[in-house]
Amino acid sequence: MILLVTETNVPALWNLERRLSALEGLGINSEKVRIVVNRWHKAIKNPEQPPENHSSARFRILPNDFGKASTSVNLERR
């Protein structure tokens, strides 16, 4: 499995598109590719829609929740 992680800004999404095209050019089966969208926010209409030309890639999202992320970083280790 190949795991690609991206954010929802234009440079990161362009980079994702280039990486997907490169993997395809190397003959990598797109069924082996998983995409994680980090810091997804509700303004994005359809987070499960893959980039054009890569419809078989599978997606997961991680929400953009600064409060929870900050709390988890500051928790004491026991």
Secondary structure as GFF3:
##gff-version 3
##sequence-region A 1 78
A	DSSP	beta_strand	2	6	.	.	.	ID=ss1
A	DSSP	alpha_helix	10	25	.	.	.	ID=ss2
A	DSSP	three_ten_helix	30	32	.	.	.	ID=ss3
A	DSSP	beta_strand	33	40	.	.	.	ID=ss4
A	DSSP	beta_strand	58	63	.	.	.	ID=ss5
A	DSSP	alpha_helix	66	74	.	.	.	ID=ss6
###
